[in-house]
Protein backbone atom coordinates (compact mmCIF):
# COMPACT_ATOMS: atom_id res chain seq x y z
CA UNK A 1 0.00 0.00 0.00
CA UNK A 2 2.85 2.41 0.88
CA UNK A 3 4.58 1.64 -2.43
CA UNK A 4 1.40 2.48 -4.33
CA UNK A 5 0.99 5.82 -2.53
CA UNK A 6 4.65 6.68 -3.15
CA UNK A 7 4.31 5.86 -6.86
CA UNK A 8 1.19 8.03 -7.24
CA UNK A 9 2.85 10.94 -5.41
CA UNK A 10 5.98 10.67 -7.56
CA UNK A 11 3.92 10.76 -10.75
CA UNK A 12 2.01 13.81 -9.50
CA UNK A 13 5.22 15.69 -8.74
CA UNK A 14 6.66 14.79 -12.13
CA UNK A 15 3.52 16.19 -13.77
CA UNK A 16 3.82 19.47 -11.81
CA UNK A 17 7.46 20.02 -12.78
CA UNK A 18 7.03 19.14 -16.46
CA UNK A 19 3.70 20.84 -17.24
CA UNK A 20 5.28 24.29 -17.62
CA UNK A 21 7.79 22.95 -20.13
CA UNK A 22 5.70 20.39 -22.04
CA UNK A 23 2.05 20.96 -21.24
CA UNK A 24 0.04 24.13 -20.61
CA UNK A 25 1.74 27.30 -21.98
CA UNK A 26 3.52 29.51 -19.47
CA UNK A 27 2.85 33.27 -19.25
CA UNK A 28 6.17 33.86 -21.01
CA UNK A 29 5.25 31.58 -23.91
CA UNK A 30 1.78 33.13 -24.15
CA UNK A 31 3.27 36.59 -24.70
CA UNK A 32 4.20 35.98 -28.32
CA UNK A 33 6.44 38.61 -29.90
CA UNK A 34 6.62 39.41 -33.58
CA UNK A 35 8.32 41.81 -35.98
CA UNK A 36 6.20 44.45 -37.68
CA UNK A 37 7.33 46.82 -40.43
CA UNK A 38 5.33 49.92 -39.55
CA UNK A 39 6.78 52.17 -42.26
CA UNK A 40 10.06 52.70 -44.04
CA UNK A 41 12.81 52.68 -41.39
CA UNK A 42 10.22 52.14 -38.63
CA UNK A 43 10.27 48.66 -37.07
CA UNK A 44 8.38 47.20 -34.12
CA UNK A 45 9.17 44.04 -32.21
CA UNK A 46 6.81 42.85 -29.51
CA UNK A 47 3.27 41.80 -28.77
CA UNK A 48 0.51 42.48 -31.29
CA UNK A 49 -3.26 42.65 -31.35
CA UNK A 50 -5.23 43.02 -34.57
CA UNK A 51 -1.98 43.78 -36.36
CA UNK A 52 -1.05 46.65 -34.05
CA UNK A 53 1.44 47.04 -31.19
CA UNK A 54 -0.39 45.98 -28.05
CA UNK A 55 1.24 44.82 -24.81
CA UNK A 56 5.01 44.93 -24.40
CA UNK A 57 7.24 45.93 -27.27
CA UNK A 58 9.93 48.14 -28.77
CA UNK A 59 9.66 50.45 -31.77
CA UNK A 60 12.66 52.05 -33.50
CA UNK A 61 12.63 54.97 -35.93
CA UNK A 62 15.74 54.82 -38.15
CA UNK A 63 18.67 54.18 -35.78
CA UNK A 64 18.26 57.32 -33.69
CA UNK A 65 14.91 57.06 -31.93
CA UNK A 66 13.30 54.27 -29.91
CA UNK A 67 10.55 53.48 -27.42
CA UNK A 68 10.42 50.36 -25.26
CA UNK A 69 7.46 49.69 -23.02
CA UNK A 70 3.68 49.35 -22.99
CA UNK A 71 1.39 49.72 -26.00
CA UNK A 72 -2.39 49.88 -26.35
CA UNK A 73 -3.96 49.64 -29.81
CA UNK A 74 -0.87 50.90 -31.59
CA UNK A 75 -0.15 53.79 -29.21
CA UNK A 76 2.30 54.24 -26.38
CA UNK A 77 0.18 53.83 -23.25
CA UNK A 78 1.33 52.63 -19.85
CA UNK A 79 4.98 52.80 -18.81
CA UNK A 80 7.96 53.03 -21.14
CA UNK A 81 11.26 54.64 -22.06
CA UNK A 82 11.73 56.93 -25.06
CA UNK A 83 15.19 57.84 -26.41
CA UNK A 84 15.91 60.33 -29.20
CA UNK A 85 19.45 61.04 -30.44
CA UNK A 86 19.99 63.64 -33.16
CA UNK A 87 22.27 66.46 -34.29
CA UNK A 88 21.30 70.13 -34.39
CA UNK A 89 23.64 72.95 -35.47
CA UNK A 90 26.55 70.56 -35.22
CA UNK A 91 25.76 69.60 -31.62
CA UNK A 92 24.70 66.18 -30.35
CA UNK A 93 21.29 66.14 -28.70
CA UNK A 94 20.03 63.37 -26.43
CA UNK A 95 16.45 63.43 -25.14
CA UNK A 96 15.20 60.69 -22.84
CA UNK A 97 11.83 60.22 -21.16
CA UNK A 98 11.22 57.37 -18.75
CA UNK A 99 7.73 57.18 -17.26
CA UNK A 100 4.02 57.00 -17.93
CA UNK A 101 2.26 57.49 -21.28
CA UNK A 102 -1.28 57.79 -22.59
CA UNK A 103 -2.32 57.84 -26.25
CA UNK A 104 1.25 58.47 -27.45
CA UNK A 105 1.74 61.41 -25.05
CA UNK A 106 3.68 61.79 -21.82
CA UNK A 107 1.04 61.59 -19.10
CA UNK A 108 1.57 60.84 -15.42
CA UNK A 109 4.78 60.41 -13.46
CA UNK A 110 8.09 60.45 -15.30
CA UNK A 111 11.52 61.97 -15.82
CA UNK A 112 12.61 63.88 -18.93
CA UNK A 113 16.29 64.59 -19.55
CA UNK A 114 17.93 66.75 -22.21
CA UNK A 115 21.66 66.63 -22.88
CA UNK A 116 23.58 68.81 -25.35
CA UNK A 117 27.16 67.95 -26.31
CA UNK A 118 29.25 70.52 -28.17
CA UNK A 119 31.87 70.42 -30.90
CA UNK A 120 34.75 69.49 -28.60
CA UNK A 121 32.80 66.54 -27.16
CA UNK A 122 32.07 68.33 -23.88
CA UNK A 123 28.58 68.56 -22.39
CA UNK A 124 27.34 72.14 -22.53
CA UNK A 125 23.87 71.67 -21.07
CA UNK A 126 22.17 68.93 -19.06
CA UNK A 127 18.64 69.15 -17.66
CA UNK A 128 16.23 66.85 -15.87
CA UNK A 129 12.53 67.35 -15.16
CA UNK A 130 11.05 64.87 -12.71
CA UNK A 131 7.41 64.88 -11.71
CA UNK A 132 4.00 64.99 -13.36
CA UNK A 133 3.37 65.32 -17.09
CA UNK A 134 0.09 66.01 -18.90
CA UNK A 135 -0.58 66.22 -22.64
CA UNK A 136 3.15 65.73 -23.35
CA UNK A 137 4.18 68.67 -21.12
CA UNK A 138 5.84 68.92 -17.71
CA UNK A 139 3.37 70.47 -15.27
CA UNK A 140 4.43 69.80 -11.65
CA UNK A 141 7.59 68.66 -9.90
CA UNK A 142 11.34 69.25 -9.88
CA UNK A 143 13.70 70.62 -12.54
CA UNK A 144 17.48 70.95 -12.48
CA UNK A 145 19.47 72.51 -15.33
CA UNK A 146 23.28 72.39 -15.41
CA UNK A 147 25.29 74.44 -17.89
CA UNK A 148 28.72 76.01 -18.34
CA UNK A 149 27.29 79.51 -17.73
CA UNK A 150 28.01 82.05 -14.98
CA UNK A 151 25.44 80.37 -12.72
CA UNK A 152 25.95 76.68 -13.55
CA UNK A 153 22.89 75.37 -11.70
CA UNK A 154 19.26 76.41 -12.01
CA UNK A 155 16.70 74.70 -9.76
CA UNK A 156 12.93 74.79 -9.86
CA UNK A 157 10.11 73.23 -7.90
CA UNK A 158 6.47 73.88 -8.67
CA UNK A 159 3.10 72.52 -7.66
CA UNK A 160 -0.45 73.85 -7.74
CA UNK A 161 0.30 76.35 -4.95
CA UNK A 162 4.02 77.07 -4.89
CA UNK A 163 6.76 78.00 -7.33
CA UNK A 164 10.41 78.05 -6.25
CA UNK A 165 13.32 79.09 -8.50
CA UNK A 166 16.94 78.99 -7.28
CA UNK A 167 20.27 79.81 -8.92
CA UNK A 168 23.49 78.77 -7.24
CA UNK A 169 25.34 75.88 -5.66
CA UNK A 170 24.33 72.22 -5.77
CA UNK A 171 26.35 71.35 -2.65
CA UNK A 172 24.78 71.22 0.84
CA UNK A 173 21.79 73.19 -0.35
CA UNK A 174 20.02 73.33 3.01
CA UNK A 175 23.04 75.03 4.58
CA UNK A 176 23.30 77.39 1.60
CA UNK A 177 19.66 78.39 2.13
CA UNK A 178 20.26 78.98 5.83
CA UNK A 179 23.33 81.14 5.16
CA UNK A 180 21.86 83.08 2.25
CA UNK A 181 24.50 81.74 -0.15
CA UNK A 182 22.31 81.17 -3.19
CA UNK A 183 22.78 83.80 -5.85
CA UNK A 184 19.05 84.15 -6.52
CA UNK A 185 15.86 82.84 -4.92
CA UNK A 186 12.39 83.48 -6.33
CA UNK A 187 9.53 82.19 -4.18
CA UNK A 188 5.79 82.52 -4.65
CA UNK A 189 2.90 80.91 -2.83
CA UNK A 190 -0.57 82.34 -3.03
CA UNK A 191 -0.31 86.09 -2.58
CA UNK A 192 3.22 85.85 -1.16
CA UNK A 193 5.95 86.75 -3.67
CA UNK A 194 9.59 87.01 -2.57
CA UNK A 195 12.67 87.81 -4.66
CA UNK A 196 16.15 87.61 -3.17
CA UNK A 197 19.48 88.15 -4.94
CA UNK A 198 23.03 88.74 -3.81
CA UNK A 199 23.21 91.36 -6.55
CA UNK A 200 20.57 93.44 -4.73
CA UNK A 201 23.13 94.14 -2.00
CA UNK A 202 25.01 96.33 -4.45
CA UNK A 203 22.03 98.66 -4.72
CA UNK A 204 21.62 100.80 -1.56
CA UNK A 205 17.89 101.24 -2.11
CA UNK A 206 17.38 97.45 -2.14
CA UNK A 207 19.70 96.34 0.66
CA UNK A 208 17.15 96.67 3.49
CA UNK A 209 14.41 94.95 1.50
CA UNK A 210 16.80 92.20 0.44
CA UNK A 211 17.77 91.47 4.06
CA UNK A 212 14.11 91.33 5.09
CA UNK A 213 13.39 88.92 2.26
CA UNK A 214 16.27 86.68 3.30
CA UNK A 215 14.96 86.58 6.88
CA UNK A 216 11.55 85.56 5.60
CA UNK A 217 13.04 82.79 3.47
CA UNK A 218 15.05 81.49 6.43
CA UNK A 219 11.81 81.39 8.41
CA UNK A 220 10.17 78.98 5.97
CA UNK A 221 13.16 76.67 5.61
CA UNK A 222 11.36 73.75 7.28
CA UNK A 223 8.85 73.88 4.42
CA UNK A 224 11.59 74.03 1.78
CA UNK A 225 14.08 71.44 3.09
CA UNK A 226 12.38 68.42 1.51
CA UNK A 227 12.46 70.13 -1.89
CA UNK A 228 16.11 71.11 -1.46
CA UNK A 229 17.03 67.48 -0.70
CA UNK A 230 15.29 66.27 -3.85
CA UNK A 231 16.85 68.98 -6.03
CA UNK A 232 20.32 68.19 -4.68
CA UNK A 233 19.88 64.49 -5.52
CA UNK A 234 18.68 65.32 -9.03
CA UNK A 235 21.70 67.58 -9.59
CA UNK A 236 23.91 64.49 -9.38
CA UNK A 237 22.08 63.11 -12.45
CA UNK A 238 23.01 65.99 -14.76
CA UNK A 239 26.83 66.10 -14.82
CA UNK A 240 28.72 67.96 -17.54
CA UNK A 241 30.65 64.95 -18.76
C-alpha positions in Angstrom: 0.0 0.0 0.0 2.8 2.4 0.9 4.6 1.6 -2.4 1.4 2.5 -4.3 1.0 5.8 -2.5 4.7 6.7 -3.2 4.3 5.9 -6.9 1.2 8.0 -7.2 2.9 10.9 -5.4 6.0 10.7 -7.6 3.9 10.8 -10.8 2.0 13.8 -9.5 5.2 15.7 -8.7 6.7 14.8 -12.1 3.5 16.2 -13.8 3.8 19.5 -11.8 7.5 20.0 -12.8 7.0 19.1 -16.5 3.7 20.8 -17.2 5.3 24.3 -17.6 7.8 23.0 -20.1 5.7 20.4 -22.0 2.1 21.0 -21.2 0.0 24.1 -20.6 1.7 27.3 -22.0 3.5 29.5 -19.5 2.8 33.3 -19.2 6.2 33.9 -21.0 5.2 31.6 -23.9 1.8 33.1 -24.1 3.3 36.6 -24.7 4.2 36.0 -28.3 6.4 38.6 -29.9 6.6 39.4 -33.6 8.3 41.8 -36.0 6.2 44.5 -37.7 7.3 46.8 -40.4 5.3 49.9 -39.6 6.8 52.2 -42.3 10.1 52.7 -44.0 12.8 52.7 -41.4 10.2 52.1 -38.6 10.3 48.7 -37.1 8.4 47.2 -34.1 9.2 44.0 -32.2 6.8 42.9 -29.5 3.3 41.8 -28.8 0.5 42.5 -31.3 -3.3 42.6 -31.4 -5.2 43.0 -34.6 -2.0 43.8 -36.4 -1.0 46.7 -34.0 1.4 47.0 -31.2 -0.4 46.0 -28.1 1.2 44.8 -24.8 5.0 44.9 -24.4 7.2 45.9 -27.3 9.9 48.1 -28.8 9.7 50.5 -31.8 12.7 52.1 -33.5 12.6 55.0 -35.9 15.7 54.8 -38.1 18.7 54.2 -35.8 18.3 57.3 -33.7 14.9 57.1 -31.9 13.3 54.3 -29.9 10.5 53.5 -27.4 10.4 50.4 -25.3 7.5 49.7 -23.0 3.7 49.4 -23.0 1.4 49.7 -26.0 -2.4 49.9 -26.4 -4.0 49.6 -29.8 -0.9 50.9 -31.6 -0.1 53.8 -29.2 2.3 54.2 -26.4 0.2 53.8 -23.2 1.3 52.6 -19.9 5.0 52.8 -18.8 8.0 53.0 -21.1 11.3 54.6 -22.1 11.7 56.9 -25.1 15.2 57.8 -26.4 15.9 60.3 -29.2 19.4 61.0 -30.4 20.0 63.6 -33.2 22.3 66.5 -34.3 21.3 70.1 -34.4 23.6 72.9 -35.5 26.6 70.6 -35.2 25.8 69.6 -31.6 24.7 66.2 -30.4 21.3 66.1 -28.7 20.0 63.4 -26.4 16.4 63.4 -25.1 15.2 60.7 -22.8 11.8 60.2 -21.2 11.2 57.4 -18.7 7.7 57.2 -17.3 4.0 57.0 -17.9 2.3 57.5 -21.3 -1.3 57.8 -22.6 -2.3 57.8 -26.3 1.2 58.5 -27.5 1.7 61.4 -25.1 3.7 61.8 -21.8 1.0 61.6 -19.1 1.6 60.8 -15.4 4.8 60.4 -13.5 8.1 60.5 -15.3 11.5 62.0 -15.8 12.6 63.9 -18.9 16.3 64.6 -19.5 17.9 66.8 -22.2 21.7 66.6 -22.9 23.6 68.8 -25.4 27.2 68.0 -26.3 29.2 70.5 -28.2 31.9 70.4 -30.9 34.7 69.5 -28.6 32.8 66.5 -27.2 32.1 68.3 -23.9 28.6 68.6 -22.4 27.3 72.1 -22.5 23.9 71.7 -21.1 22.2 68.9 -19.1 18.6 69.1 -17.7 16.2 66.8 -15.9 12.5 67.3 -15.2 11.0 64.9 -12.7 7.4 64.9 -11.7 4.0 65.0 -13.4 3.4 65.3 -17.1 0.1 66.0 -18.9 -0.6 66.2 -22.6 3.1 65.7 -23.4 4.2 68.7 -21.1 5.8 68.9 -17.7 3.4 70.5 -15.3 4.4 69.8 -11.6 7.6 68.7 -9.9 11.3 69.2 -9.9 13.7 70.6 -12.5 17.5 71.0 -12.5 19.5 72.5 -15.3 23.3 72.4 -15.4 25.3 74.4 -17.9 28.7 76.0 -18.3 27.3 79.5 -17.7 28.0 82.1 -15.0 25.4 80.4 -12.7 25.9 76.7 -13.6 22.9 75.4 -11.7 19.3 76.4 -12.0 16.7 74.7 -9.8 12.9 74.8 -9.9 10.1 73.2 -7.9 6.5 73.9 -8.7 3.1 72.5 -7.7 -0.5 73.8 -7.7 0.3 76.3 -4.9 4.0 77.1 -4.9 6.8 78.0 -7.3 10.4 78.0 -6.3 13.3 79.1 -8.5 16.9 79.0 -7.3 20.3 79.8 -8.9 23.5 78.8 -7.2 25.3 75.9 -5.7 24.3 72.2 -5.8 26.4 71.3 -2.7 24.8 71.2 0.8 21.8 73.2 -0.3 20.0 73.3 3.0 23.0 75.0 4.6 23.3 77.4 1.6 19.7 78.4 2.1 20.3 79.0 5.8 23.3 81.1 5.2 21.9 83.1 2.3 24.5 81.7 -0.1 22.3 81.2 -3.2 22.8 83.8 -5.8 19.1 84.1 -6.5 15.9 82.8 -4.9 12.4 83.5 -6.3 9.5 82.2 -4.2 5.8 82.5 -4.6 2.9 80.9 -2.8 -0.6 82.3 -3.0 -0.3 86.1 -2.6 3.2 85.8 -1.2 6.0 86.8 -3.7 9.6 87.0 -2.6 12.7 87.8 -4.7 16.1 87.6 -3.2 19.5 88.1 -4.9 23.0 88.7 -3.8 23.2 91.4 -6.5 20.6 93.4 -4.7 23.1 94.1 -2.0 25.0 96.3 -4.5 22.0 98.7 -4.7 21.6 100.8 -1.6 17.9 101.2 -2.1 17.4 97.5 -2.1 19.7 96.3 0.7 17.2 96.7 3.5 14.4 95.0 1.5 16.8 92.2 0.4 17.8 91.5 4.1 14.1 91.3 5.1 13.4 88.9 2.3 16.3 86.7 3.3 15.0 86.6 6.9 11.5 85.6 5.6 13.0 82.8 3.5 15.0 81.5 6.4 11.8 81.4 8.4 10.2 79.0 6.0 13.2 76.7 5.6 11.4 73.7 7.3 8.9 73.9 4.4 11.6 74.0 1.8 14.1 71.4 3.1 12.4 68.4 1.5 12.5 70.1 -1.9 16.1 71.1 -1.5 17.0 67.5 -0.7 15.3 66.3 -3.9 16.9 69.0 -6.0 20.3 68.2 -4.7 19.9 64.5 -5.5 18.7 65.3 -9.0 21.7 67.6 -9.6 23.9 64.5 -9.4 22.1 63.1 -12.4 23.0 66.0 -14.8 26.8 66.1 -14.8 28.7 68.0 -17.5 30.6 65.0 -18.8 
